[in-house]
Amino acid sequence: MADAGGEDLLSLLPDDILCEILLRLGSAGAAAQISLLSRNWHHIWTQIPDLKFHLVTLANVRSVLAAYAAMTLRYLDITNRRAAPELVEAVLFLLRPSSQLISLYLHNMWLDGWCDLGEVVSSARCPLLQDLDVYNIHGLTNLTIHSKSLLSIELHSLEGLPKITIVAPMLHIIDNCQYLMEEITMLPDTKTLSLWLSPDGHVFGPYVFYLLCLSTGIRNFKMELSRSSEEQKTCSSGCICNQQEDMETDDLLLNSLMEVEINGLSGAEHEFTFVERLLRGAAMLKTITLSFHHAITVTGEVCQKLLGLSQPKTCMKINYYVNGDEVMYSPAG
């Protein structure tokens, strides 16, 4: 700020320090406004590497990106209420080819066929993109991504999307697999696989084994089982998941698997079957941690049944709740 004599002390700071100050403001709009405090700050906000636009009109976002001067944009977060699809397209295509963008978050937008989102986030335009989070995007008719750099993809509320094709050899994390289960045909170089499932009483084993077998290098596997209601549903005897559960899994080979964590168990018989087949196929498994849902009453008999499935070289830990506190099962004696 200028003193009584008119001296602009803020402008004496180096540009990199000024950028760090503006980064802490949390949004591009705030950074642009605070830049008005000093005549020499006007260009600084266009050089900050992280841009967040929350509930800002896309016309303003387009103006900002058009004026943006930094070649090291690392993080772009756009959350918007309904805007014209052609304006969304104009905003996304302002991302320069050979962008340095690392993280892209797009929330609450309507495309209606105007924009090929897959082309925008693929390697040709975003060669360094590692994290992609797409939430509540309407009007996507196709999503085809070819990326050599993507490590994490999160897809939420993409109703009506008929097809997804993802070719990403470095991909490690896929969130919300309900959109991707049938589309995934390969998980190359995957060391850790995390799944969040809402089975609602359905058998999940065949789907999980399908994913585990897509990569021979998976070492760590974590699965969260979510209960959507107090009353656990049971699928009918003719349900397709029961037919798939009968598929042979004797040739299941998970020789790289070292550590397994499963949370939210209900004690259903198909869960015991899943654990048994998993242990039979993972000959090198060192530890497996099984945790029951807090609403489930677990007996010593159930714990002994699980321990009886474990191989001698595998350490099995069983957690359950007693009076609201999580405890680890310890055999008597």
C-alpha positions as CSV (number, residue, x, y, z in Angstrom):
1,M,0.0,0.0,0.0
2,A,1.1,3.6,-0.6
3,D,2.1,5.8,2.4
4,A,1.2,9.4,2.8
5,G,4.0,10.4,0.4
6,G,2.6,8.1,-2.3
7,E,5.3,5.5,-2.1
8,D,4.1,2.0,-3.2
9,L,5.8,-0.4,-0.8
10,L,4.0,-3.5,-2.1
11,S,5.4,-3.0,-5.5
12,L,8.9,-3.4,-4.1
13,L,8.2,-7.1,-3.4
14,P,9.5,-9.6,-6.0
15,D,6.9,-11.1,-8.4
16,D,7.2,-14.6,-7.0
17,I,6.3,-13.3,-3.4
18,L,3.4,-11.4,-4.8
19,C,2.1,-14.5,-6.5
20,E,2.3,-16.5,-3.3
21,I,0.3,-13.8,-1.5
22,L,-2.4,-13.9,-4.2
23,L,-2.5,-17.7,-4.1
24,R,-3.6,-17.6,-0.5
25,L,-6.8,-15.7,-1.4
26,G,-8.5,-18.8,-2.7
27,S,-10.0,-17.6,-6.0
28,A,-9.0,-15.9,-9.2
29,G,-11.6,-13.2,-8.7
30,A,-10.3,-12.2,-5.3
31,A,-6.7,-12.2,-6.7
32,A,-7.7,-9.9,-9.5
33,Q,-9.5,-7.5,-7.1
34,I,-6.7,-7.3,-4.6
35,S,-4.3,-6.5,-7.5
36,L,-6.0,-3.1,-7.8
37,L,-4.4,-2.0,-4.6
38,S,-1.1,-1.4,-6.4
39,R,-0.5,0.0,-9.9
40,N,2.3,-2.5,-10.5
41,W,0.2,-5.5,-9.3
42,H,-2.2,-5.4,-12.3
43,H,-0.3,-8.1,-14.2
44,I,0.6,-10.3,-11.2
45,W,-2.7,-12.1,-10.9
46,T,-2.4,-13.4,-14.5
47,Q,0.8,-15.3,-13.4
48,I,-0.4,-17.3,-10.4
49,P,-0.3,-21.0,-11.2
50,D,-3.6,-22.0,-9.4
51,L,-7.0,-20.7,-10.5
52,K,-10.3,-21.3,-8.8
53,F,-13.6,-20.1,-10.1
54,H,-16.5,-20.9,-7.8
55,L,-20.0,-19.7,-8.9
56,V,-18.4,-17.2,-11.3
57,T,-20.1,-16.6,-14.6
58,L,-18.3,-18.4,-17.4
59,A,-18.1,-15.2,-19.5
60,N,-15.8,-13.8,-16.8
61,V,-13.9,-17.1,-16.6
62,R,-13.3,-16.9,-20.4
63,S,-12.1,-13.3,-20.0
64,V,-9.6,-14.3,-17.3
65,L,-8.2,-17.3,-19.2
66,A,-7.9,-15.2,-22.4
67,A,-5.8,-12.7,-20.4
68,Y,-3.9,-15.3,-18.5
69,A,-0.1,-15.0,-19.1
70,A,1.4,-17.8,-17.0
71,M,2.7,-20.9,-18.9
72,T,2.7,-22.9,-15.6
73,L,-1.0,-23.2,-14.8
74,R,-1.0,-26.2,-12.5
75,Y,-4.5,-26.2,-11.1
76,L,-7.9,-25.2,-12.6
77,D,-11.1,-25.5,-10.6
78,I,-14.4,-24.3,-12.2
79,T,-17.7,-24.7,-10.4
80,N,-20.6,-23.1,-12.1
81,R,-24.4,-23.0,-12.2
82,R,-26.1,-23.6,-15.6
83,A,-24.3,-21.8,-18.4
84,A,-24.7,-21.8,-22.2
85,P,-22.9,-25.0,-23.6
86,E,-21.2,-22.9,-26.3
87,L,-19.7,-20.8,-23.5
88,V,-18.4,-23.9,-21.7
89,E,-16.7,-25.0,-24.9
90,A,-15.1,-21.6,-25.4
91,V,-13.7,-21.7,-21.9
92,L,-12.3,-25.2,-22.1
93,F,-10.6,-24.6,-25.5
94,L,-8.7,-21.6,-24.0
95,L,-6.5,-24.2,-22.4
96,R,-3.4,-23.9,-24.5
97,P,-1.9,-27.0,-26.2
98,S,1.2,-28.1,-24.3
99,S,-0.5,-26.7,-21.1
100,Q,1.4,-27.3,-17.9
101,L,-1.9,-28.1,-16.2
102,I,-1.7,-30.9,-13.5
103,S,-5.1,-30.8,-11.9
104,L,-8.5,-30.1,-13.5
105,Y,-11.8,-29.9,-11.6
106,L,-15.0,-29.3,-13.5
107,H,-18.3,-29.1,-11.6
108,N,-21.9,-28.4,-12.6
109,M,-21.8,-27.7,-16.4
110,W,-24.0,-28.4,-19.4
111,L,-22.2,-29.4,-22.6
112,D,-25.1,-30.7,-24.8
113,G,-22.7,-32.1,-27.4
114,W,-20.9,-28.8,-27.9
115,C,-17.6,-29.8,-26.5
116,D,-15.4,-33.0,-26.7
117,L,-14.3,-33.1,-23.1
118,G,-12.1,-36.1,-23.8
119,E,-10.1,-34.1,-26.4
120,V,-9.6,-31.3,-24.0
121,V,-8.1,-33.5,-21.2
122,S,-6.1,-35.8,-23.4
123,S,-2.3,-35.6,-23.8
124,A,-2.4,-33.5,-27.0
125,R,-3.7,-30.5,-25.0
126,C,-2.8,-31.4,-21.4
127,P,0.3,-33.6,-21.6
128,L,1.1,-33.2,-17.8
129,L,-2.5,-33.7,-16.5
130,Q,-2.5,-36.0,-13.5
131,D,-5.8,-35.5,-11.6
132,L,-9.2,-35.2,-13.3
133,D,-12.4,-34.6,-11.3
134,V,-15.6,-34.3,-13.3
135,Y,-18.9,-33.8,-11.4
136,N,-22.4,-33.3,-12.5
137,I,-21.7,-32.6,-16.2
138,H,-24.8,-32.8,-18.3
139,G,-24.9,-33.5,-22.0
140,L,-21.9,-35.7,-22.4
141,T,-22.5,-38.1,-25.3
142,N,-19.1,-39.7,-25.2
143,L,-16.0,-39.6,-23.2
144,T,-12.8,-40.8,-24.8
145,I,-9.5,-40.0,-23.0
146,H,-6.0,-40.8,-24.2
147,S,-3.6,-39.7,-21.6
148,K,0.0,-40.7,-20.9
149,S,0.1,-38.8,-17.6
150,L,-3.3,-39.3,-15.8
151,L,-2.9,-40.8,-12.4
152,S,-6.4,-40.2,-10.9
153,I,-9.9,-40.0,-12.4
154,E,-13.0,-39.2,-10.4
155,L,-16.4,-39.3,-12.2
156,H,-19.6,-38.3,-10.4
157,S,-23.2,-37.8,-11.5
158,L,-22.7,-38.2,-15.2
159,E,-26.2,-39.3,-16.0
160,G,-26.9,-40.6,-19.5
161,L,-23.3,-41.0,-20.6
162,P,-23.5,-44.1,-22.9
163,K,-19.8,-44.8,-23.4
164,I,-16.5,-44.2,-21.7
165,T,-13.1,-45.1,-23.2
166,I,-10.0,-44.5,-21.2
167,V,-6.5,-45.3,-22.3
168,A,-4.2,-44.2,-19.5
169,P,-1.2,-46.4,-18.8
170,M,-0.2,-44.5,-15.6
171,L,-3.7,-44.5,-14.1
172,H,-3.6,-45.5,-10.4
173,I,-6.9,-44.3,-8.9
174,I,-10.4,-44.6,-10.4
175,D,-13.2,-43.3,-8.3
176,N,-16.9,-44.1,-9.0
177,C,-16.4,-47.4,-10.9
178,Q,-20.1,-47.7,-11.7
179,Y,-19.4,-45.8,-14.9
180,L,-16.3,-47.7,-15.7
181,M,-16.7,-51.4,-14.7
182,E,-17.5,-52.7,-18.2
183,E,-15.2,-50.3,-20.0
184,I,-12.0,-51.1,-18.2
185,T,-10.1,-53.8,-20.0
186,M,-6.6,-53.1,-18.7
187,L,-5.0,-51.6,-15.6
188,P,-1.3,-51.4,-16.5
189,D,1.3,-50.6,-13.9
190,T,-1.3,-50.5,-11.2
191,K,0.2,-51.1,-7.7
192,T,-2.8,-50.0,-5.6
193,L,-6.4,-50.6,-6.2
194,S,-9.1,-48.9,-4.1
195,L,-12.8,-49.6,-4.5
196,W,-15.9,-48.1,-2.9
197,L,-18.9,-50.3,-3.5
198,S,-22.6,-50.1,-2.6
199,P,-23.6,-53.8,-3.1
200,D,-27.2,-53.4,-1.5
201,G,-27.2,-57.2,-0.9
202,H,-25.8,-58.1,-4.3
203,V,-22.8,-60.4,-4.8
204,F,-19.8,-58.3,-5.7
205,G,-17.1,-61.0,-6.0
206,P,-17.0,-61.6,-9.8
207,Y,-16.7,-57.9,-10.5
208,V,-13.9,-57.3,-8.0
209,F,-12.0,-60.4,-9.2
210,Y,-12.3,-59.1,-12.7
211,L,-10.6,-55.8,-11.8
212,L,-7.9,-57.5,-9.7
213,C,-7.0,-59.7,-12.6
214,L,-6.6,-56.8,-15.0
215,S,-3.1,-56.1,-13.6
216,T,-0.5,-58.6,-12.5
217,G,1.3,-56.0,-10.4
218,I,-1.4,-55.0,-7.8
219,R,0.2,-55.2,-4.4
220,N,-2.3,-53.3,-2.2
221,F,-6.1,-53.7,-2.4
222,K,-8.6,-51.7,-0.3
223,M,-12.4,-52.1,-0.5
224,E,-15.0,-50.0,1.2
225,L,-18.5,-51.6,1.4
226,S,-21.2,-49.0,1.9
227,R,-24.6,-49.9,3.3
228,S,-27.3,-47.6,1.8
229,S,-30.1,-48.5,4.3
230,E,-30.6,-49.9,7.7
231,E,-32.3,-53.0,6.3
232,Q,-29.8,-54.9,4.2
233,K,-31.4,-56.0,0.9
234,T,-31.0,-59.5,-0.5
235,C,-31.1,-60.1,-4.3
236,S,-33.4,-62.7,-5.8
237,S,-32.2,-66.2,-6.6
238,G,-32.4,-65.5,-10.3
239,C,-30.3,-62.3,-10.1
240,I,-27.4,-62.2,-12.6
241,C,-24.9,-61.6,-9.8
242,N,-25.7,-65.1,-8.4
243,Q,-25.1,-66.7,-11.7
244,Q,-21.7,-64.9,-12.0
245,E,-20.8,-66.0,-8.5
246,D,-20.9,-69.6,-9.7
247,M,-18.1,-68.9,-12.2
248,E,-14.9,-70.9,-11.6
249,T,-12.2,-69.0,-9.8
250,D,-9.8,-71.8,-9.1
251,D,-7.3,-70.4,-11.5
252,L,-7.3,-67.0,-9.8
253,L,-3.7,-65.9,-9.6
254,L,-2.9,-62.8,-7.5
255,N,0.7,-63.5,-6.8
256,S,1.7,-59.8,-6.4
257,L,-0.9,-59.0,-3.8
258,M,0.7,-58.3,-0.4
259,E,-1.8,-56.3,1.6
260,V,-5.7,-56.3,1.7
261,E,-8.1,-54.1,3.6
262,I,-11.9,-54.7,3.5
263,N,-14.2,-52.4,5.5
264,G,-17.9,-52.5,6.0
265,L,-18.5,-56.3,6.1
266,S,-22.0,-57.5,7.0
267,G,-21.3,-61.1,7.5
268,A,-23.2,-62.3,4.4
269,E,-22.3,-65.7,3.2
270,H,-21.1,-64.4,-0.2
271,E,-18.6,-62.2,1.7
272,F,-17.0,-65.3,3.3
273,T,-16.9,-66.9,-0.2
274,F,-15.1,-63.8,-1.5
275,V,-12.5,-63.8,1.3
276,E,-11.9,-67.5,0.9
277,R,-11.3,-67.3,-2.9
278,L,-9.2,-64.2,-2.5
279,L,-6.9,-65.9,0.1
280,R,-6.7,-69.0,-2.1
281,G,-5.5,-67.0,-5.1
282,A,-3.1,-64.7,-3.2
283,A,-0.3,-67.0,-2.2
284,M,2.1,-64.3,-1.2
285,L,-0.4,-62.2,0.8
286,K,1.2,-60.9,4.1
287,T,-1.7,-59.2,5.8
288,I,-5.4,-58.9,5.5
289,T,-7.6,-56.6,7.7
290,L,-11.3,-57.3,7.8
291,S,-13.6,-54.7,9.5
292,F,-17.3,-55.2,10.1
293,H,-19.9,-52.4,9.8
294,H,-20.6,-50.7,13.0
295,A,-24.3,-51.9,13.0
296,I,-23.3,-55.6,12.7
297,T,-23.2,-57.8,15.8
298,V,-20.2,-60.1,15.4
299,T,-19.7,-63.3,17.4
300,G,-16.6,-65.2,18.2
301,E,-17.9,-68.0,16.0
302,V,-17.9,-65.7,13.0
303,C,-14.3,-64.5,13.7
304,Q,-13.1,-68.1,14.1
305,K,-14.7,-69.0,10.8
306,L,-12.8,-66.2,9.1
307,L,-9.5,-67.1,10.8
308,G,-10.0,-70.7,9.5
309,L,-9.8,-69.4,6.0
310,S,-6.4,-67.8,6.4
311,Q,-3.2,-69.3,5.2
312,P,-0.4,-69.8,7.8
313,K,1.9,-67.2,6.3
314,T,-0.9,-64.6,6.2
315,C,-1.6,-62.3,9.2
316,M,-5.4,-61.8,9.5
317,K,-6.8,-59.0,11.6
318,I,-10.5,-58.7,12.4
319,N,-12.2,-55.6,13.7
320,Y,-15.7,-55.1,14.9
321,Y,-17.7,-52.8,17.1
322,V,-18.8,-53.3,20.7
323,N,-20.9,-50.6,22.4
324,G,-19.8,-48.1,19.8
325,D,-16.1,-48.8,20.1
326,E,-14.0,-50.6,17.5
327,V,-12.1,-53.6,18.9
328,M,-9.8,-56.2,17.4
329,Y,-10.7,-59.8,17.8
330,S,-8.3,-61.8,20.0
331,P,-8.9,-65.5,20.3
332,A,-9.5,-66.6,23.9
333,G,-6.6,-68.4,25.5
